[in-house]
Amino acid sequence: MEAMLDTEVKETSATHGAYRKLREMILTGELPPGQKLKIEQLRGFLETGASPVREALSLLTSDMLVERIDQRGFRAAPVSKCNFEEILMLRCGLEETALRKSIANADSAWEDRLVLRHHHMKKASQKGEHDFEDAHKAFHMALLDNARLPLLLRYCSQLYDLNIRYRYLAAGGSSYKKRDINAEHQEILDAALDRDAESATRHLIDHYRRTGEYLSSQMDS
């Protein structure tokens, strides 16, 4: 029984490791949109068994980052301008709802958490892209988590990840870098701390739409 439990723990750990690595490679474009994901190749690359890779790909299918190709296998989910604009529309609508609810539930614990997440994000921006991305998502999700609506937050988190792919694929241009992202985040934070739902949601949606307009301009239809 103990040996069986050890095997199950190892398989779960291997699946989790494969999932995290493949997810990162898809989000950053290291595995390009539409690329076939062959289990034998991936297991060699990840140095793990076929079963953890297959299970990880199934989890990523639920995340909408991987697609099944009939019965022939998997591929990294394709991208399109239409898909990006749908993601942007849904993010704006759902996150406005979540942020308004967060502010309606505002308390000192949430405000302290927001300030801390914002501080970590600013520090991470000086360290490198990977550190920043994790801290950036933590800040944006902290804005919403006081809504206390788990299903809504799950959708918001998933849409954030789907959006990241497009940012990595298209956000290298100089005009994108001219924006003062730190100032935009500060505006959102200040309005949230003031418990001004109108201002906070306006700044948040403007922040997303500025990014969206740029990324959309970099893509073909």
SULVEN-V835046 format. One record per backbone hydrogen bond with DSSP energy under -1.0 kcal/mol. NH is the residue of the N-H (numbers start at 1). CO is the residue of the C=O. If there is no record, write none. Layout:
nh = {NH;NH}
co = {CO;CO}
//
This chain:
nh = {5;6;7;8;9;10;11;12;13;14;15;16;17;18;19;20;21;22;23;24;25;26;27;28;30;31;34;35;37;42;43;44;45;46;48;53;54;55;56;57;58;59;60;61;62;63;64;65;66;67;69;72;75;76;77;84;85;86;87;88;89;90;91;92;93;94;95;96;97;98;99;100;101;102;103;104;105;106;111;112;113;114;115;116;117;118;119;120;121;122;123;124;125;126;127;128;132;133;134;135;136;137;138;139;140;141;142;143;145;147;148;153;154;155;156;157;158;159;160;161;162;163;164;165;167;168;169;170;171;177;179;181;184;185;186;187;188;189;190;191;192;193;194;195;196;200;201;202;203;204;205;206;207;208;209;210;211;212;213;214;215;216;217;219}
co = {1;2;3;4;5;6;7;8;9;10;11;12;13;14;15;16;17;18;19;20;21;22;23;24;25;25;76;32;74;38;39;40;41;42;43;49;50;51;52;53;54;55;56;57;58;59;61;60;60;75;73;69;67;35;65;80;81;82;83;84;85;86;87;88;89;90;91;92;93;94;95;96;97;98;99;100;101;103;107;108;109;110;111;112;113;114;115;116;117;118;119;120;121;123;124;124;128;129;130;131;132;133;134;135;136;137;138;139;141;144;145;149;150;151;152;153;154;155;156;157;158;159;160;161;163;164;165;166;167;173;176;179;180;181;182;183;184;185;186;187;188;189;190;192;191;196;197;198;199;200;201;202;203;204;205;206;207;208;209;210;211;212;213;216}
//
